[in-house]
């Protein structure tokens, strides 16, 4: 089993930055790919970015060039640096882990709200 705890969400003005963190605990062998998804009310949850243990990444087109995903394997922690935030980035952001590919794994965090005001 893997538990995921997110932090770093909040309210920011358009053009600002936020950094999300997600710490995984439990079986290190089960963590595999870690990533961030987001969901607006009434919309499907969508991939924002994901990163494999070796460091290769998948990043959504809508955030490419603005968001950067990274991970520290020694801490089982994944980060999402979000720059040049836009109001359309407003959503609940969920940490995800456990996948062997860039498809969503079985473990989810509780979610953290990111609100970007115009």
N, C-alpha and C positions, 0 to 999 in steps of 0.2 A: 504494500500500500504506500501511496505517496500523498502527502499533504502539502498544499500550496497556500502561501500567505502573501497577499499583495499589499503594497503600500505606495504612496506617492501621488494619488489622484488629488483633484481639487478644482478650484475655479481660477481661470486665468483669462486675461484679455487676448483678443486675436493678435497674432504675431508673437505671442509669448512662448515660453517653454515649460515643460514639465518632464520629470523623470520618474518612470514607474519601476518598481522593483518587485520581484517575486522570488521568495525563498522556498525551496522544496526540502521537505524532510521525509524520512522513511527510507525505503530501499533505493539506494543510488543506482542499482542495476536496472530499475524500472523507469527512471526519469527520461532517458533518451532525448528525443526532440522536445524543446521547450518553445513556447510561443505565446503570442498575445492575440486575442480576438476582441471584437467589440460588438456591441448590440445597442441599437436604438429601440425604444418601444415601438412595437408594430412591425419591426423589420427583422430579417434573419441575422443570426450571428455571423460575422464575417472575419476572415483571417486578416490581421494587420501585418504581422511578421512572425517568422519562426526561425529557429536556429538549431542546427544539429550539434552534437557534442564536438565534432571536429571543426565547427565554426562556419560551415556553409549555411547560407540563409535563403529564405524566401520572403519577399516583401511585396505588399500590395501596391499596385500602380498608383493608387490614390495618395499614398504617403511616401512614395519613393523620393529620395532627395531631401525629405524633411524629418523622417523618423529613422532612427538607427537602433537595431537590436544587437545586444551583446550578452555574453554569459561568462560567469566565473565558475568553472567546473569544480574548483576546490571548495567553493561555498554552495554549490548546487543552486545558484542564483542567476536569474535572467533579468536583464534590464531593457527598458524601452525609453530611449531619449527622444523626446518629441519637441521639435523646433518649428517655428513658423506656424503655430497652431491656427486653425480656422474654425469658425463656428460649426461647420459640418463635421468636425472631429468630435463633437460632443457625443458621448455615449458612455455606457458602462463597459469598462475594459476588464477582460477576464484572462487570467493566466492559464495556460494549458501545458500539460506534459504527458509523456507516456507513449507518444506515437513513434513508430519506427520510420515513418516517412513524414512529409510535411502536412499530411492530413491530421485532423485533430486526434489527440490521444485521449485516454480514458479519464484523466485526472483534470479537475477544474478547481480554480480558486473561487473565492466568494464574490469577486468582482469589486472594482473600485471606480467611482464616478469621476469622469473628466468632463468639465463644463467649460466651454470657450465662449466668452461673451464678445459681441461685436462692438 
